[in-house]
Amino acid sequence: MIHQYKNNGYNIVLDVNSGSVHVMDDAAYDVAALWESQEKDAILRRLGPVYGTAEVAEAMEEVAALQKEGTLFTEDEYEEDFKVFQERPTVVKALCLHIAHDCNLACRYCFAEEGEYHGRRALMSFEVGKAALDFLIANSGSRRNLEVDFFGGEPTLNFQVVKDLVAYGRQQEKLHGKRFRFTLTTNGVLLNDEIMEFANREMANVVLSIDGRREVNDKMRPFRNGSGSYDRIVPKFQRFAESRNQQDYYVRGTFTHHNLDFSQDVLHLADLGFRRISVEPVVAQETDDYAIRGEDLPKLFLEYDKLAAELVKRHKQGDDVLFFHFMIDLEGGPCVAKRLSGCGSGTEYLAVTPWGDFYPCHQFVGNEKFCMGNVTDGVTNIALRDEFKGCNVYAKEKCRECFARFYCSGGCAANSYNFHGDIHDAYDIGCALQKKRVECAIMLKAAEALDTE
């Protein structure tokens, strides 16, 4: 199976199963398109008048050689092996600790309802967090490296417990031969020297929430009194990013129907000095005025193309910006299991509420149907865990023939459930945008490779 497309002047052919990427001239590109459906003589007769017989013959030799070396038109060898992989014992490697079901902003698109998650405001106690870390250690098997994200709401509203849990985790590392990778997601309102210094010492990554231009950010991320948050957080974020040497952080935003020209928000953040940027599409029902709609897709595709072209230009000028959704590893990348099953929600990764309940991920919190257990009793809803364990690209009909399946891993289970009532389906608008991002990401890699030749 191959996927062909043209992007910013490059003719790109992706061999889906091997992950090989080829940048071809026009003749080879057209030959590849006909290779499996036409006899070789027919290809020559069809394309000879367009490119010349000799050039088409040379292109056919090139395609044949790539097929022989196993980098074009390869077969899927993963499905049977993955069935065996899925029978392995389940180990937990990551927790999302909802350290605060409360927030000091009132973001209009917030799935957590200003931090309350369809429930009540609450702060996680040290005892609940400690039990969660103990659970993670006990259920991580032989895995040494464990991940814990401090999430909300706004986790800095409960920062003393964050500090106490990190200290406890560091103690347990020595006792159990584990290594915690702590991360923090914050809106920046309460950022101060103490928090920055602690985060720079203890947090492997920090996510800083901002949507881009002042008018865009303040429309969707106001304080509860309606005033904007941009002016309050931008200077702090700039100082924080510099204090981390522009490493191990992301400024992370959300674009909506109200700013379909989101590439301008990415570039605005870059011009503010940020070098690690993620701006993602909102996920919302069509009844929300800010929701992305099907008719928005052509505009958004053009925006991704424009952004990719600008990032190529800046790269050539030595002004590199890492855009999260354009980051792709074509040589190593995630292991096969990760490519097929995604983030591990409900199995390897769990969210923990302030009172200690487990959910498959933060987006399921508040839906009691998806409560999986708690920090005292462990995972008790084994049937639900096994349902998530079986959620992979081969279990989703929409994914089986999709060229992007090994890069998106089947998409987000929560989005699938929220739009179709089934974690084994796929969120269609999200799929369309993901495929475009994969195409742009591959183009960027091709441009970088050709620029160094």
LOFISE-282956 format. One record per residue (C-alpha): residue in one letter; residue number from 0; x, y, z. Coordinates in nm, 3 decimals. Layout:
BEGIN
 residuo num      px      py      pz
       A NUM       X       Y       Z
...
***
This chain:
BEGIN
 residuo num      px      py      pz
       M   0   0.000   0.000   0.000
       I   1   0.133   0.342  -0.094
       H   2   0.012   0.698  -0.044
       Q   3   0.099   0.966  -0.298
       Y   4   0.057   1.340  -0.269
       K   5   0.209   1.669  -0.379
       N   6   0.301   1.931  -0.122
       N   7   0.490   2.258  -0.162
       G   8   0.651   2.143  -0.485
       Y   9   0.749   1.792  -0.372
       N  10   0.613   1.471  -0.524
       I  11   0.600   1.236  -0.225
       V  12   0.534   0.864  -0.220
       L  13   0.493   0.697   0.119
       D  14   0.516   0.321   0.148
       V  15   0.268   0.277   0.429
       N  16   0.380  -0.055   0.573
       S  17   0.757   0.001   0.571
       G  18   0.738   0.374   0.642
       S  19   0.977   0.448   0.354
       V  20   0.941   0.792   0.196
       H  21   1.040   0.868  -0.162
       V  22   1.060   1.207  -0.330
       M  23   1.016   1.137  -0.702
       D  24   1.027   1.328  -1.025
       D  25   0.705   1.358  -1.224
       A  26   0.765   1.049  -1.439
       A  27   0.844   0.815  -1.149
       Y  28   0.555   0.959  -0.948
       D  29   0.309   0.879  -1.227
       V  30   0.463   0.536  -1.284
       A  31   0.418   0.452  -0.916
       A  32   0.052   0.551  -0.937
       L  33  -0.007   0.295  -1.215
       W  34   0.234   0.024  -1.101
       E  35  -0.008  -0.218  -0.939
       S  36  -0.306  -0.162  -1.168
       Q  37  -0.144  -0.159  -1.514
       E  38   0.077  -0.393  -1.712
       K  39   0.425  -0.256  -1.772
       D  40   0.369  -0.220  -2.148
       A  41   0.049  -0.031  -2.083
       I  42   0.232   0.210  -1.850
       L  43   0.491   0.273  -2.118
       R  44   0.226   0.336  -2.382
       R  45   0.031   0.568  -2.154
       L  46   0.317   0.777  -2.017
       G  47   0.562   0.758  -2.308
       P  48   0.394   1.041  -2.504
       V  49   0.402   1.259  -2.189
       Y  50   0.762   1.213  -2.072
       G  51   0.936   1.025  -2.354
       T  52   0.989   0.651  -2.377
       A  53   1.342   0.654  -2.234
       E  54   1.247   0.856  -1.926
       V  55   0.946   0.637  -1.852
       A  56   1.155   0.321  -1.892
       E  57   1.411   0.463  -1.647
       A  58   1.134   0.553  -1.403
       M  59   0.993   0.202  -1.426
       E  60   1.336   0.058  -1.345
       E  61   1.356   0.287  -1.042
       V  62   1.016   0.178  -0.911
       A  63   1.096  -0.189  -0.971
       A  64   1.424  -0.154  -0.781
       L  65   1.251   0.011  -0.484
       Q  66   0.993  -0.267  -0.476
       K  67   1.263  -0.532  -0.486
       E  68   1.457  -0.375  -0.198
       G  69   1.142  -0.370   0.015
       T  70   1.074   0.003   0.036
       L  71   0.776   0.027  -0.198
       F  72   0.452  -0.173  -0.222
       T  73   0.536  -0.377   0.087
       E  74   0.289  -0.599   0.270
       D  75   0.157  -0.547   0.623
       E  76   0.346  -0.787   0.849
       Y  77   0.223  -0.653   1.181
       E  78  -0.133  -0.771   1.231
       E  79  -0.063  -1.129   1.334
       D  80   0.231  -1.033   1.553
       F  81   0.019  -0.769   1.725
       K  82  -0.241  -1.026   1.825
       V  83   0.029  -1.206   2.021
       F  84   0.155  -0.877   2.167
       Q  85  -0.191  -0.793   2.299
       E  86  -0.196  -1.108   2.509
       R  87   0.089  -0.975   2.723
       P  88   0.021  -0.887   3.090
       T  89  -0.094  -0.530   3.139
       V  90   0.150  -0.296   3.313
       V  91   0.084   0.067   3.398
       K  92   0.354   0.314   3.299
       A  93   0.190   0.657   3.332
       L  94  -0.062   0.848   3.542
       C  95  -0.233   1.180   3.487
       L  96  -0.290   1.318   3.836
       H  97  -0.583   1.561   3.851
       I  98  -0.416   1.755   4.126
       A  99  -0.687   2.023   4.114
       H 100  -1.045   2.009   3.991
       D 101  -1.054   2.385   3.999
       C 102  -0.926   2.664   3.777
       N 103  -0.867   3.038   3.785
       L 104  -0.964   3.083   3.418
       A 105  -1.295   3.024   3.243
       C 106  -1.186   2.893   2.903
       R 107  -1.489   2.870   2.676
       Y 108  -1.393   2.540   2.514
       C 109  -1.278   2.363   2.831
       F 110  -1.387   1.997   2.837
       A 111  -1.329   2.006   3.213
       E 112  -1.596   2.273   3.274
       E 113  -1.361   2.523   3.440
       G 114  -1.186   2.235   3.615
       E 115  -1.489   2.067   3.767
       Y 116  -1.512   1.773   3.523
       H 117  -1.892   1.747   3.543
       G 118  -1.866   1.709   3.920
       R 119  -1.740   1.910   4.213
       R 120  -1.445   2.134   4.279
       A 121  -1.176   1.952   4.471
       L 122  -0.803   1.945   4.538
       M 123  -0.612   1.617   4.555
       S 124  -0.473   1.540   4.898
       F 125  -0.118   1.419   4.950
       E 126  -0.258   1.086   5.076
       V 127  -0.451   1.022   4.752
       G 128  -0.153   1.123   4.539
       K 129   0.080   0.904   4.745
       A 130  -0.153   0.606   4.698
       A 131  -0.157   0.674   4.324
       L 132   0.223   0.670   4.305
       D 133   0.232   0.352   4.514
       F 134  -0.017   0.194   4.273
       L 135   0.195   0.296   3.974
       I 136   0.509   0.145   4.123
       A 137   0.330  -0.178   4.219
       N 138   0.167  -0.221   3.877
       S 139   0.458  -0.119   3.653
       G 140   0.619  -0.462   3.639
       S 141   0.981  -0.452   3.527
       R 142   0.940  -0.112   3.363
       R 143   1.190   0.129   3.517
       N 144   1.084   0.464   3.368
       L 145   0.745   0.591   3.485
       E 146   0.559   0.910   3.390
       V 147   0.338   1.131   3.603
       D 148   0.167   1.445   3.472
       F 149   0.033   1.703   3.715
       F 150  -0.289   1.820   3.551
       G 151  -0.609   2.007   3.624
       G 152  -0.800   2.229   3.623
       E 153  -0.497   2.430   3.723
       P 154  -0.240   2.227   3.921
       T 155  -0.059   2.529   4.065
       L 156  -0.368   2.592   4.277
       N 157  -0.249   2.290   4.475
       F 158   0.123   2.339   4.435
       Q 159   0.231   2.230   4.782
       V 160   0.089   1.884   4.713
       V 161   0.272   1.880   4.379
       K 162   0.599   1.946   4.561
       D 163   0.525   1.689   4.831
       L 164   0.439   1.419   4.576
       V 165   0.755   1.484   4.376
       A 166   0.960   1.453   4.696
       Y 167   0.783   1.127   4.779
       G 168   0.838   0.995   4.429
       R 169   1.210   1.071   4.446
       Q 170   1.231   0.874   4.771
       Q 171   1.056   0.576   4.614
       E 172   1.286   0.577   4.311
       K 173   1.576   0.467   4.527
       L 174   1.374   0.201   4.707
       H 175   1.221   0.038   4.400
       G 176   1.470   0.096   4.120
       K 177   1.231   0.324   3.932
       R 178   1.272   0.663   3.768
       F 179   0.987   0.914   3.761
       R 180   0.949   1.158   3.474
       F 181   0.729   1.434   3.612
       T 182   0.552   1.686   3.388
       L 183   0.329   1.986   3.453
       T 184   0.052   2.155   3.255
       T 185  -0.029   2.511   3.359
       N 186  -0.218   2.820   3.243
       G 187   0.056   3.037   3.391
       V 188  -0.159   3.267   3.599
       L 189   0.017   3.174   3.925
       L 190   0.365   3.123   3.781
       N 191   0.630   3.279   4.001
       D 192   0.999   3.237   4.074
       E 193   0.938   2.952   4.318
       I 194   0.729   2.750   4.075
       M 195   0.967   2.811   3.788
       E 196   1.271   2.712   3.993
       F 197   1.100   2.396   4.116
       A 198   0.977   2.304   3.767
       N 199   1.322   2.358   3.617
       R 200   1.468   2.124   3.876
       E 201   1.202   1.852   3.879
       M 202   0.981   1.867   3.569
       A 203   1.102   1.686   3.258
       N 204   0.851   1.882   3.049
       V 205   0.616   2.173   3.109
       V 206   0.313   2.262   2.896
       L 207   0.223   2.632   2.896
       S 208  -0.131   2.704   2.778
       I 209  -0.185   2.999   2.543
       D 210  -0.383   3.020   2.220
       G 211  -0.176   3.269   2.021
       R 212  -0.254   3.630   1.932
       R 213  -0.393   3.848   2.210
       E 214  -0.742   3.879   2.060
       V 215  -0.761   3.505   1.992
       N 216  -0.636   3.400   2.334
       D 217  -0.850   3.648   2.527
       K 218  -1.167   3.551   2.340
       M 219  -1.140   3.188   2.448
       R 220  -0.922   3.200   2.763
       P 221  -1.059   3.478   2.985
       F 222  -1.067   3.512   3.361
       R 223  -1.406   3.454   3.521
       N 224  -1.472   3.828   3.521
       G 225  -1.432   3.828   3.142
       S 226  -1.093   4.001   3.124
       G 227  -0.822   3.849   2.908
       S 228  -0.526   3.643   3.029
       Y 229  -0.274   3.721   2.749
       D 230  -0.096   4.016   2.908
       R 231  -0.075   3.836   3.242
       I 232   0.090   3.518   3.112
       V 233   0.303   3.609   2.808
       P 234   0.594   3.773   2.997
       K 235   0.600   3.483   3.243
       F 236   0.600   3.225   2.966
       Q 237   0.879   3.404   2.780
       R 238   1.094   3.412   3.092
       F 239   1.011   3.049   3.173
       A 240   1.102   2.927   2.822
       E 241   1.434   3.109   2.840
       S 242   1.501   2.970   3.187
       R 243   1.468   2.623   3.036
       N 244   1.702   2.716   2.748
       Q 245   1.413   2.676   2.505
       Q 246   1.409   2.302   2.578
       D 247   1.168   2.061   2.746
       Y 248   0.853   2.270   2.722
       Y 249   0.571   2.353   2.483
       V 250   0.344   2.650   2.453
       R 251   0.020   2.477   2.372
       G 252  -0.286   2.639   2.221
       T 253  -0.623   2.549   2.075
       F 254  -0.766   2.692   1.754
       T 255  -1.138   2.708   1.685
       H 256  -1.385   2.806   1.415
       H 257  -1.317   3.166   1.519
       N 258  -0.950   3.158   1.412
       L 259  -0.926   2.930   1.111
       D 260  -0.615   3.131   1.016
       F 261  -0.440   2.956   1.307
       S 262  -0.103   2.952   1.130
       Q 263  -0.085   3.319   1.224
       D 264  -0.116   3.221   1.590
       V 265   0.168   2.970   1.556
       L 266   0.389   3.229   1.391
       H 267   0.288   3.491   1.647
       L 268   0.409   3.260   1.923
       A 269   0.729   3.196   1.730
       D 270   0.784   3.570   1.690
       L 271   0.742   3.608   2.067
       G 272   1.049   3.388   2.097
       F 273   0.894   3.047   2.165
       R 274   1.065   2.759   1.985
       R 275   0.845   2.466   2.087
       I 276   0.484   2.519   1.987
       S 277   0.168   2.311   1.972
       V 278  -0.158   2.462   1.847
       E 279  -0.431   2.201   1.808
       P 280  -0.788   2.196   1.674
       V 281  -1.067   2.226   1.927
       V 282  -1.282   1.917   1.970
       A 283  -1.642   2.025   2.016
       Q 284  -1.993   1.937   1.909
       E 285  -2.140   2.126   1.611
       T 286  -2.386   2.298   1.843
       D 287  -2.093   2.496   1.987
       D 288  -2.033   2.815   1.791
       Y 289  -1.655   2.765   1.808
       A 290  -1.658   2.402   1.680
       I 291  -1.459   2.299   1.372
       R 292  -1.700   2.198   1.094
       G 293  -1.658   1.994   0.781
       E 294  -1.679   2.304   0.565
       D 295  -1.379   2.448   0.752
       L 296  -1.146   2.169   0.637
       P 297  -1.031   2.316   0.301
       K 298  -0.928   2.637   0.475
       L 299  -0.747   2.446   0.747
       F 300  -0.564   2.228   0.494
       L 301  -0.433   2.545   0.328
       E 302  -0.328   2.680   0.668
       Y 303  -0.122   2.368   0.740
       D 304   0.042   2.395   0.398
       K 305   0.122   2.764   0.456
       L 306   0.263   2.689   0.798
       A 307   0.478   2.405   0.666
       A 308   0.618   2.626   0.388
       E 309   0.701   2.901   0.637
       L 310   0.876   2.656   0.870
       V 311   1.087   2.529   0.577
       K 312   1.180   2.890   0.501
       R 313   1.271   2.963   0.862
       H 314   1.475   2.642   0.885
       K 315   1.684   2.751   0.587
       Q 316   1.741   3.083   0.762
       G 317   1.859   2.906   1.078
       D 318   1.546   3.011   1.269
       D 319   1.407   2.670   1.360
       V 320   1.067   2.630   1.525
       L 321   0.941   2.292   1.642
       F 322   0.570   2.256   1.571
       F 323   0.447   1.955   1.767
       H 324   0.212   1.818   1.502
       F 325   0.480   1.831   1.236
       M 326   0.728   1.629   1.441
       I 327   0.774   1.284   1.293
       D 328   1.051   1.025   1.318
       L 329   1.086   0.842   0.987
       E 330   1.382   0.627   1.092
       G 331   1.319   0.517   1.450
       G 332   0.998   0.645   1.595
       P 333   0.768   0.462   1.836
       C 334   0.779   0.086   1.863
       V 335   0.532  -0.114   1.654
       A 336   0.297  -0.169   1.949
       K 337   0.281   0.207   2.013
       R 338   0.216   0.274   1.645
       L 339  -0.076   0.031   1.648
       S 340  -0.238   0.104   1.984
       G 341  -0.159   0.469   2.055
       C 342  -0.135   0.639   2.393
       G 343  -0.227   0.333   2.600
       S 344  -0.530   0.497   2.763
       G 345  -0.720   0.260   2.988
       T 346  -0.430   0.015   3.004
       E 347  -0.081   0.161   3.036
       Y 348  -0.205   0.512   3.109
       L 349  -0.472   0.619   3.360
       A 350  -0.614   0.944   3.492
       V 351  -0.666   0.986   3.866
       T 352  -0.932   1.218   4.014
       P 353  -0.871   1.422   4.331
       W 354  -1.057   1.158   4.533
       G 355  -0.861   0.871   4.377
       D 356  -1.084   0.720   4.106
       F 357  -0.925   0.582   3.790
       Y 358  -1.043   0.670   3.438
       P 359  -0.893   0.571   3.100
       C 360  -0.774   0.930   3.046
       H 361  -0.856   1.285   3.150
       Q 362  -1.122   1.321   2.880
       F 363  -1.332   1.039   3.027
       V 364  -1.328   1.180   3.381
       G 365  -1.680   1.253   3.502
       N 366  -1.844   0.981   3.291
       E 367  -1.913   0.714   3.552
       K 368  -1.947   0.448   3.282
       F 369  -1.571   0.473   3.243
       C 370  -1.467   0.458   3.608
       M 371  -1.208   0.178   3.623
       G 372  -1.137   0.152   3.995
       N 373  -0.948   0.357   4.251
       V 374  -0.612   0.399   4.419
       T 375  -0.715   0.176   4.710
       D 376  -0.858  -0.123   4.523
       G 377  -0.668  -0.086   4.197
       V 378  -0.821  -0.147   3.855
       T 379  -1.142  -0.339   3.919
       N 380  -1.325  -0.290   3.589
       I 381  -1.125  -0.552   3.402
       A 382  -1.376  -0.577   3.117
       L 383  -1.335  -0.208   3.041
       R 384  -0.958  -0.236   3.062
       D 385  -0.966  -0.524   2.815
       E 386  -1.191  -0.325   2.582
       F 387  -0.931  -0.049   2.571
       K 388  -0.657  -0.307   2.533
       G 389  -0.828  -0.427   2.216
       C 390  -0.856  -0.075   2.075
       N 391  -0.606  -0.049   1.789
       V 392  -0.584   0.030   1.419
       Y 393  -0.689  -0.323   1.319
       A 394  -1.003  -0.300   1.534
       K 395  -1.118   0.017   1.356
       E 396  -1.259  -0.022   1.008
       K 397  -1.182   0.340   0.923
       C 398  -0.816   0.282   1.005
       R 399  -0.742  -0.042   0.826
       E 400  -0.690   0.118   0.485
       C 401  -0.574   0.461   0.605
       F 402  -0.220   0.567   0.512
       A 403  -0.174   0.754   0.841
       R 404  -0.264   0.466   1.072
       F 405   0.091   0.400   1.189
       Y 406   0.141   0.768   1.276
       C 407  -0.186   0.849   1.454
       S 408  -0.232   0.498   1.598
       G 409  -0.606   0.509   1.542
       G 410  -0.670   0.850   1.692
       C 411  -0.819   0.945   2.026
       A 412  -1.055   0.694   2.190
       A 413  -1.232   0.971   2.383
       N 414  -1.304   1.169   2.068
       S 415  -1.432   0.854   1.901
       Y 416  -1.665   0.782   2.191
       N 417  -1.788   1.140   2.221
       F 418  -1.883   1.160   1.854
       H 419  -1.988   0.802   1.779
       G 420  -2.051   0.634   2.116
       D 421  -1.782   0.374   2.043
       I 422  -1.409   0.382   2.120
       H 423  -1.349   0.161   1.815
       D 424  -1.474   0.424   1.572
       A 425  -1.287   0.742   1.472
       Y 426  -1.360   1.115   1.490
       D 427  -1.384   1.210   1.124
       I 428  -1.281   1.577   1.135
       G 429  -0.990   1.483   1.358
       C 430  -0.888   1.212   1.111
       A 431  -0.893   1.453   0.817
       L 432  -0.674   1.704   0.999
       Q 433  -0.439   1.435   1.126
       K 434  -0.381   1.304   0.774
       K 435  -0.299   1.654   0.653
       R 436  -0.054   1.704   0.940
       V 437   0.121   1.376   0.859
       E 438   0.158   1.483   0.496
       C 439   0.308   1.816   0.600
       A 440   0.538   1.653   0.853
       I 441   0.676   1.415   0.592
       M 442   0.721   1.703   0.347
       L 443   0.924   1.894   0.607
       K 444   1.152   1.593   0.658
       A 445   1.194   1.558   0.281
       A 446   1.278   1.926   0.249
       E 447   1.537   1.904   0.528
       A 448   1.695   1.594   0.376
       L 449   1.719   1.741   0.028
       D 450   1.852   2.069   0.167
       T 451   2.152   1.888   0.317
       E 452   2.243   1.695   0.002
***
